[in-house]
């Protein structure tokens, strides 16, 4: 699950034109933490996923969704 969430964070962050540092500031987290989430090295809590979703302007479900299940 951590890998799916991390990939979604990275994809949406890049689509939004945000750097990891900018996302970290908006979500009130550290940039190294965002990096570890994106690489799947850390398991995000629901609270952190909620904060990141808010910073990215998306709903939590978009960060949890398996990319194979997306209908782009």
Backbone atoms as SQL, in Angstrom:
CREATE TABLE atoms (id INTEGER PRIMARY KEY, chain TEXT, resi INTEGER, resn TEXT, atom TEXT, x REAL, y REAL, z REAL);
INSERT INTO atoms VALUES
  (1, 'A', 1, 'UNK', 'N', 0.818, -1.199, 0.000),
  (2, 'A', 1, 'UNK', 'CA', 0.000, 0.000, 0.000),
  (3, 'A', 1, 'UNK', 'C', 0.861, 1.261, 0.000),
  (4, 'A', 2, 'UNK', 'N', 1.967, 1.225, 0.730),
  (5, 'A', 2, 'UNK', 'CA', 2.842, 2.399, 0.791),
  (6, 'A', 2, 'UNK', 'C', 3.359, 2.770, -0.593),
  (7, 'A', 3, 'UNK', 'N', 3.654, 1.767, -1.409),
  (8, 'A', 3, 'UNK', 'CA', 4.162, 2.028, -2.759),
  (9, 'A', 3, 'UNK', 'C', 3.107, 2.693, -3.617),
  (10, 'A', 4, 'UNK', 'N', 1.869, 2.222, -3.522),
  (11, 'A', 4, 'UNK', 'CA', 0.776, 2.806, -4.303),
  (12, 'A', 4, 'UNK', 'C', 0.564, 4.259, -3.906),
  (13, 'A', 5, 'UNK', 'N', 0.489, 4.506, -2.613),
  (14, 'A', 5, 'UNK', 'CA', 0.283, 5.876, -2.132),
  (15, 'A', 5, 'UNK', 'C', 1.445, 6.764, -2.571),
  (16, 'A', 6, 'UNK', 'N', 2.654, 6.280, -2.411),
  (17, 'A', 6, 'UNK', 'CA', 3.823, 7.063, -2.808),
  (18, 'A', 6, 'UNK', 'C', 3.842, 7.402, -4.279),
  (19, 'A', 7, 'UNK', 'N', 3.516, 6.435, -5.101),
  (20, 'A', 7, 'UNK', 'CA', 3.473, 6.697, -6.558),
  (21, 'A', 7, 'UNK', 'C', 2.399, 7.716, -6.900),
  (22, 'A', 8, 'UNK', 'N', 1.255, 7.607, -6.235),
  (23, 'A', 8, 'UNK', 'CA', 0.176, 8.560, -6.495),
  (24, 'A', 8, 'UNK', 'C', 0.552, 9.960, -6.033),
  (25, 'A', 9, 'UNK', 'N', 1.196, 10.065, -4.878),
  (26, 'A', 9, 'UNK', 'CA', 1.643, 11.376, -4.399),
  (27, 'A', 9, 'UNK', 'C', 2.589, 11.989, -5.421),
  (28, 'A', 10, 'UNK', 'N', 3.560, 11.211, -5.859),
  (29, 'A', 10, 'UNK', 'CA', 4.547, 11.719, -6.821),
  (30, 'A', 10, 'UNK', 'C', 3.886, 12.145, -8.132),
  (31, 'A', 11, 'UNK', 'N', 3.003, 11.301, -8.654),
  (32, 'A', 11, 'UNK', 'CA', 2.331, 11.603, -9.932),
  (33, 'A', 11, 'UNK', 'C', 1.516, 12.888, -9.828),
  (34, 'A', 12, 'UNK', 'N', 0.707, 12.990, -8.787),
  (35, 'A', 12, 'UNK', 'CA', -0.153, 14.164, -8.635),
  (36, 'A', 12, 'UNK', 'C', 0.679, 15.406, -8.320),
  (37, 'A', 13, 'UNK', 'N', 1.722, 15.240, -7.520),
  (38, 'A', 13, 'UNK', 'CA', 2.608, 16.377, -7.219),
  (39, 'A', 13, 'UNK', 'C', 3.228, 16.920, -8.490),
  (40, 'A', 14, 'UNK', 'N', 3.725, 16.033, -9.326),
  (41, 'A', 14, 'UNK', 'CA', 4.359, 16.470, -10.576),
  (42, 'A', 14, 'UNK', 'C', 3.336, 17.097, -11.523),
  (43, 'A', 15, 'UNK', 'N', 2.143, 16.509, -11.599),
  (44, 'A', 15, 'UNK', 'CA', 1.085, 17.087, -12.436),
  (45, 'A', 15, 'UNK', 'C', 0.722, 18.493, -11.969),
  (46, 'A', 16, 'UNK', 'N', 0.830, 18.718, -10.682),
  (47, 'A', 16, 'UNK', 'CA', 0.515, 20.027, -10.105),
  (48, 'A', 16, 'UNK', 'C', 1.669, 21.014, -10.248),
  (49, 'A', 17, 'UNK', 'N', 2.820, 20.525, -10.665),
  (50, 'A', 17, 'UNK', 'CA', 3.987, 21.376, -10.832),
  (51, 'A', 17, 'UNK', 'C', 4.673, 21.717, -9.523),
  (52, 'A', 18, 'UNK', 'N', 4.446, 20.897, -8.491),
  (53, 'A', 18, 'UNK', 'CA', 5.035, 21.135, -7.179),
  (54, 'A', 18, 'UNK', 'C', 6.342, 20.373, -7.025),
  (55, 'A', 19, 'UNK', 'N', 7.289, 21.003, -6.371),
  (56, 'A', 19, 'UNK', 'CA', 8.495, 20.298, -5.944),
  (57, 'A', 19, 'UNK', 'C', 8.157, 19.580, -4.638),
  (58, 'A', 20, 'UNK', 'N', 9.020, 18.667, -4.237),
  (59, 'A', 20, 'UNK', 'CA', 8.822, 18.020, -2.943),
  (60, 'A', 20, 'UNK', 'C', 8.861, 19.055, -1.823),
  (61, 'A', 21, 'UNK', 'N', 9.725, 20.030, -1.948),
  (62, 'A', 21, 'UNK', 'CA', 9.848, 21.065, -0.912),
  (63, 'A', 21, 'UNK', 'C', 8.558, 21.879, -0.799),
  (64, 'A', 22, 'UNK', 'N', 7.979, 22.224, -1.933),
  (65, 'A', 22, 'UNK', 'CA', 6.724, 22.997, -1.896),
  (66, 'A', 22, 'UNK', 'C', 5.598, 22.171, -1.281),
  (67, 'A', 23, 'UNK', 'N', 5.481, 20.913, -1.695),
  (68, 'A', 23, 'UNK', 'CA', 4.450, 20.056, -1.120),
  (69, 'A', 23, 'UNK', 'C', 4.664, 19.914, 0.382),
  (70, 'A', 24, 'UNK', 'N', 5.891, 19.746, 0.799),
  (71, 'A', 24, 'UNK', 'CA', 6.194, 19.614, 2.221),
  (72, 'A', 24, 'UNK', 'C', 5.753, 20.855, 2.992),
  (73, 'A', 25, 'UNK', 'N', 6.025, 22.027, 2.445),
  (74, 'A', 25, 'UNK', 'CA', 5.601, 23.274, 3.104),
  (75, 'A', 25, 'UNK', 'C', 4.075, 23.338, 3.205),
  (76, 'A', 26, 'UNK', 'N', 3.391, 23.039, 2.105),
  (77, 'A', 26, 'UNK', 'CA', 1.932, 23.112, 2.087),
  (78, 'A', 26, 'UNK', 'C', 1.295, 22.107, 3.041),
  (79, 'A', 27, 'UNK', 'N', 1.913, 20.932, 3.168),
  (80, 'A', 27, 'UNK', 'CA', 1.374, 19.877, 4.024),
  (81, 'A', 27, 'UNK', 'C', 1.923, 19.955, 5.452),
  (82, 'A', 28, 'UNK', 'N', 2.820, 20.911, 5.693),
  (83, 'A', 28, 'UNK', 'CA', 3.469, 21.073, 6.995),
  (84, 'A', 28, 'UNK', 'C', 4.197, 19.795, 7.410),
  (85, 'A', 29, 'UNK', 'N', 5.016, 19.303, 6.490),
  (86, 'A', 29, 'UNK', 'CA', 5.841, 18.114, 6.703),
  (87, 'A', 29, 'UNK', 'C', 7.248, 18.429, 6.221),
  (88, 'A', 30, 'UNK', 'N', 8.170, 17.530, 6.466),
  (89, 'A', 30, 'UNK', 'CA', 9.532, 17.752, 5.985),
  (90, 'A', 30, 'UNK', 'C', 9.682, 17.188, 4.565),
  (91, 'A', 31, 'UNK', 'N', 10.583, 17.785, 3.812),
  (92, 'A', 31, 'UNK', 'CA', 10.841, 17.312, 2.449),
  (93, 'A', 31, 'UNK', 'C', 11.401, 15.892, 2.457),
  (94, 'A', 32, 'UNK', 'N', 12.320, 15.549, 3.382),
  (95, 'A', 32, 'UNK', 'CA', 12.793, 14.159, 3.400),
  (96, 'A', 32, 'UNK', 'C', 11.665, 13.150, 3.657),
  (97, 'A', 33, 'UNK', 'N', 10.687, 13.531, 4.475),
  (98, 'A', 33, 'UNK', 'CA', 9.546, 12.643, 4.737),
  (99, 'A', 33, 'UNK', 'C', 8.742, 12.431, 3.455),
  (100, 'A', 34, 'UNK', 'N', 8.492, 13.503, 2.712),
  (101, 'A', 34, 'UNK', 'CA', 7.777, 13.388, 1.432),
  (102, 'A', 34, 'UNK', 'C', 8.550, 12.470, 0.497),
  (103, 'A', 35, 'UNK', 'N', 9.849, 12.628, 0.445),
  (104, 'A', 35, 'UNK', 'CA', 10.690, 11.779, -0.401),
  (105, 'A', 35, 'UNK', 'C', 10.552, 10.316, -0.004),
  (106, 'A', 36, 'UNK', 'N', 10.621, 10.026, 1.282),
  (107, 'A', 36, 'UNK', 'CA', 10.506, 8.637, 1.746),
  (108, 'A', 36, 'UNK', 'C', 9.126, 8.065, 1.461),
  (109, 'A', 37, 'UNK', 'N', 8.087, 8.899, 1.543),
  (110, 'A', 37, 'UNK', 'CA', 6.737, 8.432, 1.198),
  (111, 'A', 37, 'UNK', 'C', 6.660, 8.087, -0.284),
  (112, 'A', 38, 'UNK', 'N', 7.197, 8.968, -1.118),
  (113, 'A', 38, 'UNK', 'CA', 7.125, 8.747, -2.569),
  (114, 'A', 38, 'UNK', 'C', 7.886, 7.496, -3.001),
  (115, 'A', 39, 'UNK', 'N', 8.951, 7.173, -2.314),
  (116, 'A', 39, 'UNK', 'CA', 9.736, 5.991, -2.686),
  (117, 'A', 39, 'UNK', 'C', 9.224, 4.714, -2.031),
  (118, 'A', 40, 'UNK', 'N', 8.220, 4.857, -1.160),
  (119, 'A', 40, 'UNK', 'CA', 7.661, 3.688, -0.488),
  (120, 'A', 40, 'UNK', 'C', 8.490, 3.208, 0.678),
  (121, 'A', 41, 'UNK', 'N', 9.443, 4.027, 1.116),
  (122, 'A', 41, 'UNK', 'CA', 10.297, 3.654, 2.246),
  (123, 'A', 41, 'UNK', 'C', 9.615, 3.874, 3.600),
  (124, 'A', 42, 'UNK', 'N', 8.529, 4.625, 3.609),
  (125, 'A', 42, 'UNK', 'CA', 7.770, 4.890, 4.832),
  (126, 'A', 42, 'UNK', 'C', 6.309, 4.554, 4.582),
  (127, 'A', 43, 'UNK', 'N', 5.641, 4.101, 5.616),
  (128, 'A', 43, 'UNK', 'CA', 4.209, 3.856, 5.551),
  (129, 'A', 43, 'UNK', 'C', 3.483, 5.101, 6.056),
  (130, 'A', 44, 'UNK', 'N', 2.661, 5.709, 5.208),
  (131, 'A', 44, 'UNK', 'CA', 1.978, 6.920, 5.646),
  (132, 'A', 44, 'UNK', 'C', 0.829, 6.604, 6.600),
  (133, 'A', 45, 'UNK', 'N', 0.590, 7.520, 7.522),
  (134, 'A', 45, 'UNK', 'CA', -0.578, 7.407, 8.386),
  (135, 'A', 45, 'UNK', 'C', -1.760, 8.043, 7.655),
  (136, 'A', 46, 'UNK', 'N', -2.953, 7.754, 8.134),
  (137, 'A', 46, 'UNK', 'CA', -4.135, 8.382, 7.543),
  (138, 'A', 46, 'UNK', 'C', -4.054, 9.895, 7.695),
  (139, 'A', 47, 'UNK', 'N', -3.540, 10.351, 8.828),
  (140, 'A', 47, 'UNK', 'CA', -3.402, 11.796, 9.048),
  (141, 'A', 47, 'UNK', 'C', -2.461, 12.424, 8.019),
  (142, 'A', 48, 'UNK', 'N', -1.338, 11.770, 7.730),
  (143, 'A', 48, 'UNK', 'CA', -0.404, 12.342, 6.756),
  (144, 'A', 48, 'UNK', 'C', -0.979, 12.300, 5.349),
  (145, 'A', 49, 'UNK', 'N', -1.673, 11.229, 5.002),
  (146, 'A', 49, 'UNK', 'CA', -2.306, 11.149, 3.677),
  (147, 'A', 49, 'UNK', 'C', -3.361, 12.252, 3.545),
  (148, 'A', 50, 'UNK', 'N', -4.104, 12.492, 4.614),
  (149, 'A', 50, 'UNK', 'CA', -5.126, 13.533, 4.589),
  (150, 'A', 50, 'UNK', 'C', -4.503, 14.911, 4.396),
  (151, 'A', 51, 'UNK', 'N', -3.400, 15.186, 5.088),
  (152, 'A', 51, 'UNK', 'CA', -2.717, 16.476, 4.947),
  (153, 'A', 51, 'UNK', 'C', -2.141, 16.649, 3.546),
  (154, 'A', 52, 'UNK', 'N', -1.567, 15.592, 3.008),
  (155, 'A', 52, 'UNK', 'CA', -0.988, 15.672, 1.662),
  (156, 'A', 52, 'UNK', 'C', -2.091, 15.856, 0.626),
  (157, 'A', 53, 'UNK', 'N', -3.177, 15.127, 0.776),
  (158, 'A', 53, 'UNK', 'CA', -4.302, 15.275, -0.155),
  (159, 'A', 53, 'UNK', 'C', -4.801, 16.720, -0.144),
  (160, 'A', 54, 'UNK', 'N', -4.942, 17.298, 1.049),
  (161, 'A', 54, 'UNK', 'CA', -5.373, 18.690, 1.147),
  (162, 'A', 54, 'UNK', 'C', -4.404, 19.637, 0.468),
  (163, 'A', 55, 'UNK', 'N', -3.114, 19.407, 0.655),
  (164, 'A', 55, 'UNK', 'CA', -2.092, 20.260, 0.039),
  (165, 'A', 55, 'UNK', 'C', -2.108, 20.145, -1.475),
  (166, 'A', 56, 'UNK', 'N', -2.445, 18.964, -1.974),
  (167, 'A', 56, 'UNK', 'CA', -2.491, 18.745, -3.424),
  (168, 'A', 56, 'UNK', 'C', -3.851, 19.104, -4.026),
  (169, 'A', 57, 'UNK', 'N', -4.840, 19.333, -3.166),
  (170, 'A', 57, 'UNK', 'CA', -6.172, 19.679, -3.664),
  (171, 'A', 57, 'UNK', 'C', -6.923, 18.495, -4.232),
  (172, 'A', 58, 'UNK', 'N', -6.656, 17.304, -3.704),
  (173, 'A', 58, 'UNK', 'CA', -7.351, 16.098, -4.161),
  (174, 'A', 58, 'UNK', 'C', -7.986, 15.412, -2.956),
  (175, 'A', 59, 'UNK', 'N', -8.820, 14.423, -3.211),
  (176, 'A', 59, 'UNK', 'CA', -9.384, 13.689, -2.080),
  (177, 'A', 59, 'UNK', 'C', -8.485, 12.505, -1.746),
  (178, 'A', 60, 'UNK', 'N', -8.634, 12.017, -0.538),
  (179, 'A', 60, 'UNK', 'CA', -7.788, 10.936, -0.031),
  (180, 'A', 60, 'UNK', 'C', -7.874, 9.705, -0.929),
  (181, 'A', 61, 'UNK', 'N', -9.050, 9.416, -1.449),
  (182, 'A', 61, 'UNK', 'CA', -9.237, 8.237, -2.300),
  (183, 'A', 61, 'UNK', 'C', -8.305, 8.254, -3.508),
  (184, 'A', 62, 'UNK', 'N', -8.015, 9.436, -4.036),
  (185, 'A', 62, 'UNK', 'CA', -7.125, 9.527, -5.191),
  (186, 'A', 62, 'UNK', 'C', -5.706, 9.094, -4.846),
  (187, 'A', 63, 'UNK', 'N', -5.310, 9.280, -3.601),
  (188, 'A', 63, 'UNK', 'CA', -3.972, 8.866, -3.186),
  (189, 'A', 63, 'UNK', 'C', -3.917, 7.381, -2.850),
  (190, 'A', 64, 'UNK', 'N', -5.052, 6.802, -2.504),
  (191, 'A', 64, 'UNK', 'CA', -5.100, 5.388, -2.114),
  (192, 'A', 64, 'UNK', 'C', -5.397, 4.454, -3.290),
  (193, 'A', 65, 'UNK', 'N', -5.892, 5.012, -4.383),
  (194, 'A', 65, 'UNK', 'CA', -6.343, 4.199, -5.504),
  (195, 'A', 65, 'UNK', 'C', -5.179, 3.530, -6.241),
  (196, 'A', 66, 'UNK', 'N', -5.356, 2.253, -6.509),
  (197, 'A', 66, 'UNK', 'CA', -4.370, 1.520, -7.299),
  (198, 'A', 66, 'UNK', 'C', -4.374, 2.076, -8.724),
  (199, 'A', 67, 'UNK', 'N', -3.216, 2.451, -9.266),
  (200, 'A', 67, 'UNK', 'CA', -3.171, 3.010, -10.613),
  (201, 'A', 67, 'UNK', 'C', -3.817, 2.119, -11.671),
  (202, 'A', 68, 'UNK', 'N', -3.780, 0.810, -11.476),
  (203, 'A', 68, 'UNK', 'CA', -4.381, -0.119, -12.439),
  (204, 'A', 68, 'UNK', 'C', -5.893, 0.007, -12.459),
  (205, 'A', 69, 'UNK', 'N', -6.482, 0.542, -11.373),
  (206, 'A', 69, 'UNK', 'CA', -7.922, 0.687, -11.280),
  (207, 'A', 69, 'UNK', 'C', -8.411, 2.043, -11.778),
  (208, 'A', 70, 'UNK', 'N', -7.480, 2.958, -12.089),
  (209, 'A', 70, 'UNK', 'CA', -7.857, 4.296, -12.544),
  (210, 'A', 70, 'UNK', 'C', -8.441, 4.255, -13.927),
  (211, 'A', 71, 'UNK', 'N', -9.384, 5.137, -14.178),
  (212, 'A', 71, 'UNK', 'CA', -9.988, 5.252, -15.500),
  (213, 'A', 71, 'UNK', 'C', -9.588, 6.609, -16.076),
  (214, 'A', 72, 'UNK', 'N', -8.337, 6.732, -16.545),
  (215, 'A', 72, 'UNK', 'CA', -7.857, 8.016, -17.103),
  (216, 'A', 72, 'UNK', 'C', -8.361, 8.201, -18.503);
